[in-house]
Amino acid sequence: MEISSSQKGSIIGFFRERGFDEKNIHEMFKRCKRLEGTERERASQNWDYLRSIGIQERKLPSVVSKCPKILTLGLNEKLVPMVQCLATLGTKQNEVTLAIMKFPHILSHSVEEKLCPLLAFFQALGIPEKQLGKLILLNPRLISYSIETKLVQIVDFLASLGLSREGMIGKVLVKHPFIMGYSVEKRLLPTSKFLKSVGLTELELQKVAMNYPEVLCRDVEKILKPNLSFLKRCGFGDRQIAVLVAGYPPVLIKSIRNSLEPRIRFLVEVMGRQIDEVADYPDFFRHGLKKKLELRQRLLKDKNVNYSLSDMLECNPKKFALKFGLIEGLS
């Protein structure tokens, strides 16, 4: 069907009226050829519908710019069924809206051809129905991934670490849905090999995957190796580093400048302790510097008692106050 210049001009006028600049309009037409044949009435209907489900008018241009195709789709054939289906997955009113704003392309996919098979795939991994929503709405980009060539690879990789397909893998995916966006060959495999080279056993690697899957997603060269080098510069030996990483894996992905370095400096310069103590208590890096370390150190400064890092940190404020005979409780 031939597109009249007035029809194209009408849709361009639609965008101009809603605050899109010429460059943005040009980019959208370049990326979505279907816009040229879209009637202004359909675009207006879809725009109004997106606003009716909670997307603020001022944020709509950004959403549409990401996926101009959503203005060309049939309202009752595509948009409404997908939103209604997503709404059954959500537990909070704005979850679906936030998911659409994060990844508007989700509305361009088919409920029957994409969403239903995706939900069935995750259910087969033992993911409870209540958690399916969390998975999809937290990472709506999942709907764009191929089950056969993308998601199955991720599951096979996690199974190769020794995780069970009946429940364990599902828990990893729910805990960190973004792991499914990474390449097995380029990211997950190199990371797992690096963790083994640091000294982690197969069982410890499984625990990393189960409890801190985000560690597997970080770049070896840009993040993990620099953190390892920092720990070595601090004076930790190879075995101590293996114990540290096994005990608290995020030590390899925490910011050196904002997290690791200030804590080590505080430990040595203020607390007057040896770094060997951290190897005995890797969770040292878990605790907040100002809210916990500095506060408790200040309270214990004048107490002439011997205590380990775990004694100091591994208890709630009330138990801490009782343990060290502090008259004033901690809030």
Backbone hydrogen bonds, N-H to C=O, Kabsch-Sander energy under -0.5 kcal/mol:
donor,donor_aa,acceptor,acceptor_aa,energy
4,S,2,E,-0.6
8,K,4,S,-2.1
9,G,5,S,-2.5
10,S,6,S,-1.9
11,I,7,Q,-1.6
12,I,8,K,-2.1
13,G,9,G,-2.4
14,F,10,S,-1.7
15,F,11,I,-1.8
16,R,12,I,-2.4
17,E,13,G,-2.4
18,R,14,F,-0.8
18,R,15,F,-0.7
19,G,16,R,-1.8
20,F,15,F,-2.1
25,I,21,D,-2.4
26,H,22,E,-2.6
27,E,23,K,-2.3
28,M,24,N,-2.2
29,F,25,I,-2.3
30,K,26,H,-1.9
31,R,27,E,-2.0
32,C,28,M,-2.1
35,L,32,C,-1.6
36,E,33,K,-1.2
37,G,34,R,-0.8
38,T,35,L,-1.6
43,A,39,E,-2.1
44,S,40,R,-2.6
45,Q,41,E,-2.4
46,N,42,R,-2.6
47,W,43,A,-2.5
48,D,44,S,-2.6
49,Y,45,Q,-2.2
50,L,46,N,-2.4
51,R,47,W,-1.8
52,S,48,D,-2.0
53,I,49,Y,-1.3
54,G,51,R,-1.4
55,I,50,L,-1.7
56,Q,54,G,-0.6
59,K,56,Q,-1.4
60,L,56,Q,-1.2
63,V,59,K,-1.9
64,V,60,L,-3.0
65,S,61,P,-2.3
66,K,62,S,-1.5
67,C,63,V,-1.4
70,I,67,C,-1.9
71,L,68,P,-1.8
72,T,69,K,-1.9
73,L,69,K,-0.7
78,K,74,G,-2.4
79,L,74,G,-1.4
80,V,75,L,-2.8
82,M,78,K,-1.8
83,V,79,L,-2.5
84,Q,80,V,-2.7
85,C,81,P,-2.2
86,L,82,M,-2.7
87,A,83,V,-2.1
88,T,84,Q,-0.9
88,T,85,C,-0.6
89,L,85,C,-0.5
89,L,86,L,-1.2
90,G,86,L,-1.3
95,E,92,K,-1.1
98,L,94,N,-2.5
99,A,95,E,-2.1
100,I,96,V,-2.3
101,M,97,T,-2.3
102,K,98,L,-2.0
103,F,99,A,-2.4
106,I,103,F,-2.1
107,L,104,P,-2.0
108,S,105,H,-1.6
109,H,106,I,-1.0
114,K,110,S,-1.9
115,L,110,S,-1.9
116,C,111,V,-2.8
118,L,114,K,-1.8
119,L,115,L,-2.5
120,A,116,C,-2.3
121,F,117,P,-2.2
122,F,118,L,-2.0
123,Q,119,L,-2.3
124,A,120,A,-1.9
125,L,121,F,-0.5
125,L,122,F,-0.8
126,G,123,Q,-1.8
127,I,122,F,-1.7
131,Q,128,P,-1.2
132,L,128,P,-1.0
132,L,129,E,-0.6
133,G,129,E,-0.8
134,K,130,K,-0.5
135,L,131,Q,-2.0
136,I,132,L,-2.4
137,L,133,G,-3.0
138,L,134,K,-1.7
139,N,135,L,-1.4
142,L,139,N,-2.1
143,I,140,P,-1.6
144,S,141,R,-2.0
145,Y,142,L,-1.6
150,K,146,S,-1.6
151,L,146,S,-2.0
152,V,147,I,-2.4
154,I,150,K,-1.5
155,V,151,L,-2.2
156,D,152,V,-2.7
157,F,153,Q,-2.3
158,L,154,I,-2.4
159,A,155,V,-2.3
160,S,156,D,-1.9
161,L,157,F,-0.8
161,L,158,L,-0.6
162,G,159,A,-1.6
163,L,158,L,-1.6
167,G,125,L,-1.1
167,G,165,R,-1.4
169,I,164,S,-2.2
170,G,125,L,-0.6
171,K,167,G,-2.0
172,V,168,M,-1.7
173,L,169,I,-2.2
174,V,170,G,-2.1
175,K,171,K,-2.3
176,H,172,V,-2.2
179,I,176,H,-2.1
180,M,177,P,-1.4
181,G,178,F,-1.8
182,Y,179,I,-1.3
187,R,183,S,-2.0
188,L,183,S,-1.9
189,L,184,V,-3.0
191,T,187,R,-2.0
192,S,188,L,-2.2
193,K,189,L,-2.3
194,F,190,P,-2.2
195,L,191,T,-2.4
196,K,192,S,-1.8
197,S,193,K,-2.0
198,V,194,F,-1.5
199,G,195,L,-0.7
199,G,196,K,-0.9
200,L,195,L,-1.9
205,L,201,T,-2.3
206,Q,202,E,-1.8
207,K,203,L,-1.8
208,V,204,E,-1.9
209,A,205,L,-2.2
210,M,206,Q,-2.3
211,N,207,K,-2.9
212,Y,208,V,-2.7
215,V,212,Y,-2.1
216,L,212,Y,-0.6
216,L,213,P,-0.7
217,C,213,P,-0.6
217,C,214,E,-0.7
218,R,215,V,-1.1
223,I,219,D,-2.1
224,L,219,D,-1.8
225,K,220,V,-3.0
227,N,223,I,-1.9
228,L,224,L,-2.2
229,S,225,K,-2.7
230,F,226,P,-2.0
231,L,227,N,-2.2
232,K,228,L,-2.0
233,R,229,S,-2.2
234,C,230,F,-1.7
235,G,231,L,-0.5
235,G,232,K,-1.0
236,F,231,L,-1.9
241,I,237,G,-2.5
242,A,238,D,-2.1
243,V,239,R,-2.1
244,L,240,Q,-2.8
245,V,241,I,-3.0
246,A,242,A,-2.2
247,G,243,V,-2.3
248,Y,244,L,-2.8
251,V,248,Y,-2.2
252,L,249,P,-2.3
253,I,250,P,-1.8
254,K,250,P,-1.8
259,S,255,S,-1.8
260,L,255,S,-2.1
261,E,256,I,-2.8
263,R,259,S,-1.4
264,I,260,L,-2.4
265,R,261,E,-2.6
266,F,262,P,-2.2
267,L,263,R,-2.5
268,V,264,I,-2.4
269,E,265,R,-2.9
270,V,265,R,-0.7
270,V,266,F,-1.2
271,M,266,F,-2.6
273,R,267,L,-2.4
277,E,274,Q,-1.4
278,V,275,I,-1.3
279,A,275,I,-1.1
280,D,276,D,-1.1
281,Y,277,E,-0.8
284,F,281,Y,-2.0
285,F,282,P,-1.8
286,R,283,D,-1.8
287,H,283,D,-0.9
287,H,284,F,-0.6
292,K,288,G,-1.0
293,L,288,G,-2.5
294,E,289,L,-3.3
295,L,290,K,-0.7
296,R,292,K,-2.7
297,Q,293,L,-2.3
298,R,294,E,-2.1
299,L,295,L,-1.9
300,L,296,R,-1.8
301,K,297,Q,-0.9
303,K,300,L,-1.4
304,N,302,D,-0.6
305,V,303,K,-1.9
312,M,308,S,-1.9
313,L,309,L,-2.2
314,E,310,S,-2.7
315,C,313,L,-1.4
320,F,316,N,-2.6
321,A,317,P,-2.3
322,L,318,K,-2.2
323,K,319,K,-3.0
324,F,320,F,-1.9
325,G,322,L,-1.0
326,L,321,A,-2.7
329,G,327,I,-0.5
